[in-house]
Amino acid sequence: MGKKKRTFDIGFKKKVVDLYLEGRLGCKAVGKEFGINHTTVLRWVRHYEAEGLKGLEEKRGKSKKPNKEKSVSHLESSETKIKRLEAENEMLKKLLQM
């Protein structure tokens, strides 16, 4: 079986990011201090700098859009398609009558 992914709370991630951003330690030293990979430290720093604390939230297992929005947009596109097809049928009927 594969490795189980560890999850960390926002408080822990913030401590790691703050320690790195202080500039006294590099990403490898910070990673070693907290027992995590240095690439994870850099990823958290990048996310924090781009989005603030929201960037440190866990995103695994969360959909980008709620299901309700998906179904509404799907229904709207279906209605639009039906109207377009009805208009095409009317146009073809008129052409055949000529």
C-alpha positions in Angstrom: 0.0 0.0 0.0 1.1 3.6 -0.6 2.3 6.1 2.0 -0.4 7.7 4.1 -0.4 11.5 3.6 0.1 13.5 6.8 -2.0 16.6 7.3 -0.9 19.6 9.4 -3.1 22.2 11.0 -2.8 25.9 10.0 -1.1 26.8 13.3 1.7 24.4 12.6 2.1 25.5 9.0 2.2 29.2 10.2 5.0 28.4 12.7 7.0 26.8 9.9 6.4 29.6 7.5 7.2 32.3 10.1 10.5 30.7 11.1 11.5 30.5 7.5 10.5 34.1 6.7 12.5 35.3 9.7 15.5 34.5 7.5 17.7 33.0 10.2 17.3 29.4 8.9 17.0 28.0 5.3 14.3 25.8 4.1 16.3 22.6 4.8 17.1 23.6 8.4 13.5 24.6 9.0 12.3 21.3 7.5 14.8 19.3 9.7 13.7 21.2 12.8 10.0 20.3 12.3 10.6 16.9 10.7 9.2 17.7 7.3 10.6 17.9 3.8 12.2 21.2 2.7 10.1 21.2 -0.5 7.0 21.2 1.7 8.4 24.3 3.6 8.9 26.1 0.3 5.4 25.1 -1.0 3.8 26.5 2.2 5.8 29.7 2.0 4.8 30.2 -1.6 1.1 29.6 -0.8 1.3 31.9 2.2 2.9 34.7 0.2 0.3 34.3 -2.5 -2.9 33.9 -0.5 -2.1 34.6 3.2 -3.5 32.2 5.8 -6.1 31.0 3.3 -3.2 29.5 1.3 -2.3 27.3 4.2 -5.7 25.7 4.5 -6.0 22.0 3.5 -7.3 21.6 0.0 -7.3 17.9 -0.5 -10.7 16.3 -0.8 -12.5 19.6 -1.3 -14.3 20.4 -4.6 -13.7 23.8 -6.2 -17.4 24.4 -6.8 -20.4 23.1 -4.8 -22.5 20.5 -6.7 -25.5 22.8 -6.7 -23.7 25.4 -8.9 -22.6 22.7 -11.4 -26.2 21.4 -11.9 -27.6 24.9 -12.3 -25.0 25.8 -15.0 -25.7 22.5 -16.7 -29.5 23.2 -16.7 -28.9 26.7 -18.1 -26.8 25.4 -21.0 -29.4 22.7 -21.7 -32.1 25.4 -21.9 -30.0 27.5 -24.2 -29.3 24.5 -26.4 -33.1 23.7 -26.7 -33.9 27.3 -27.7 -31.2 27.2 -30.3 -32.4 24.0 -31.8 -36.0 25.2 -31.9 -34.9 28.3 -33.7 -32.9 26.2 -36.2 -36.0 24.0 -36.8 -38.2 27.1 -37.5 -35.6 28.4 -39.9 -35.5 25.1 -41.8 -39.3 24.9 -41.9 -39.4 28.3 -43.5 -36.7 27.4 -46.1 -38.6 24.2 -47.1 -41.8 26.2 -47.6 -40.2 28.4 -50.2 
